[in-house]
Amino acid sequence: MNSSAAMRTPTRASKGKTDEYLVAGKTREQLSALRELIAKEEAMIAKEESAEKKAEKKGKSSREVVSSKATGDGTYQWEGVVCGSKGCRCESGKLHGPYLYIRGIRNDPKGRKSIYIPLAAVGQHPDAPARPSMGEM
């Protein structure tokens, strides 16, 4: 393997291909867990994009920033989200969440502009603002 191939950054064009740096030294169980996480993330992104499209058709935003904090790495934002499901509580304005994202990411090796931070991982982000209560949404 040449050094340029090892240093290659994955792109959407390489989706579906196994990147060597990602699988090197991993067990089958670890790879299986990684594939599951990737599939869940892709499903969540697709659902968010679908909700955003539905909300745009209705002329309203599918998310509302509840609180934010700019840092050197990007901006942490707690957001309330409209899921887009018919008859859901969020249609009447009671949003889901809040969920934490980092927006406007600088120098991300994967080229991402935004990252969802699971609630269980919020403690690993000391620069993030405190989680707002559901009543603030």
N, C-alpha and C positions, 0 to 999 in steps of 0.2 A: 504494500500500500504506500503510495507516495504521500508526502506531507501535505500537499495542497488538497488532496481528497479528504484527509483527516480533519483539516481545518475548515472544511466547507460548512457554511451555515445552511440549515434546511430551509426550503421555501415551499410555498403552496404547490409548485410544480413537481416537487419530489414527494407529495402526499401519496401514501400507499406503498412507497418504497421504504425499506428498512435502512436507516442511516447507521453507518458503521459505528460512529462514536456513541450512539445511543444504546446499542446492544452489547458493546464490548464488555465482557466479564460478567454479564447478567445471567442468572439462572432462568430456567424455563418459567418458573413460578413468578419471578420478578417481571419477565417479559409479558407474561399473561396479564399480570396486574397493571402494567404500564399500558397495554393495549386497551384494557377496560377503562382506565382513566381517560385515555385519549378519546375513546368512543363516547364516554359520558360528556366530556367537554365539548366535543363536536355536536352532540345532540342538544346540549344546553345552548350553544351558540346558534344553532339552527332555530331553536324555539324562540330565542330572543329576537332574532332577525324576523321571524314570522310575526311575532307580537308587534314589533316596530312597524312593519309594513301595514298590519291591520290598523294600528293606531294612526298612522299617517293618513290612511284612507278616511278615517273618521275625523281627521283634522286636529288630533291631540297627540301629545308626546307619550311614548310608552314607558317613560321613566321620569322621575323627579329627583333632583339632587336635594338631599335633606341637610347634609353638612359636608364640608370639604376642607382640605388642608394641602397647600402646595409645599412640595419638598424638592430637593435636588434631583430625585429620581422620577418625579412626575407629580400628579395631583391625586391624593387619596380622596375618594368620594363615597359617602354612604348614599345609596339610592333606593327609592321606592320604585317598584316595577309593576306595570300593567301586563298581565299574562296573555290577554286576548281571548280567553275562553268565554263563550257566550254564557251569560247568567252569573258570572263570577262576581264576587264582592268588589273587585277592583274596577268594574264598570261604573259603580256608583261613587268611585273616588277613594275607597279604602285600599290603598296600595299594598302589595306584598313586600316583605322585607322589614327592615332595610338590609341591603346587601352591599358589601364593600368591594370597590374596584380601584385600581390604579389606572388613571387616564394620562395620556400625553407622555408615555414612557420614552425616555431618552436612552439611546444606545443599547436597546434590548438585542441580545444575540439572535433571537428568533424573529426579530422584526415586528414584534407585536406592538400595537398602539394602546392596548388596554388589556388588563388582566383582572379576572374575578378572584377575590381572596375568600376562600371558604371560611366560615365562622370559626371553625376549629383552628385555623392558622392565623387568626387576627393577632394573637399574642406574639407572633414572630415579626410583627410590623409595628415597632414602638413609635414610629412617626405618624401612624394613622390616628385620626381624631377618635374620640370616644364614641361608642355606638349610641346613636340616638334612640330614644324610646319609641315604641309603636305609636304612642299618642301624638308625637310630633309629626306624624305623617298624615 
